[in-house]
């Protein structure tokens, strides 16, 4: 199963809910879940922040759902 779909369903949300959050059409969001189009990095940031996880988790680069600690850039 696609991780975006999995995490969305874990939060009891519909595609239209996340599409509204991202200010995009539901049909475009559906294409993200179906991996028909690439997700812009800004959108990945929004999704990771919303779900309180990492972009790596959303992209199956890790199974660790916990977000990375925020780093302080000096």
N, C-alpha and C positions, 0 to 999 in steps of 0.2 A: 504494500500500500504506500502511496505517496505520503511523505512526512507532513507536507502542508495539510493534506486532507486529514491525516491522523490527528494532528495537534488541534486542528479546527474542530473536529468532532469531539475530541476530549474536552473541549470547552463548551460543548453543546451549541455551537454556532453554525449558521448556514453560510454558503458562499456569498449571498447578498449582504450579510452582516460585515464580512471582512472586506468585500468590495466597497461598501460604504465607508468603512474606516480608511481605506486607501484612496478614496475618491476616484474609483475606476468603475467601469461596467462589470456586472457579474460575469458576463461572457469572457471578458479578459482575465478575470481572476480564475475562472474555470480552466482557461488555457494554461495558466501557471501550474495548477494542480495536475493537469494532464501532460505537463512538460512539452506542450506544443510551442510555447514561446519562452524565452529567457526572462527571468525576473530581474528588473533593474536593481542595482545595488542599494539605491535609496529605499526601495520597497522592501528589500531584505532587512535593512536596518529597522524599518518601522515594524515589520512582522516580528523580528527577534525581540525588540523592545516590548511590544504588545504582549507577546507570549512569555516574556521574562526568560528567554533562552538565548542561545548563541546562533549566529548565522551558520556556523559549522554544524550545529545540530539540525537545522532546517535543511541543510544540503547533504545530510548523511555522512559528513566527514568525522562525526563523533556520535556516540550513543549517550554521551553525558548531557542530560537535559538542562542542568544548572548553567546559568550564564557565567561567562568569565568575569573575574573581578575587574572593576573599573580601575584603570591605571591613571596615575596623575602625570600629565605631561608637563615638563618644566621648560 
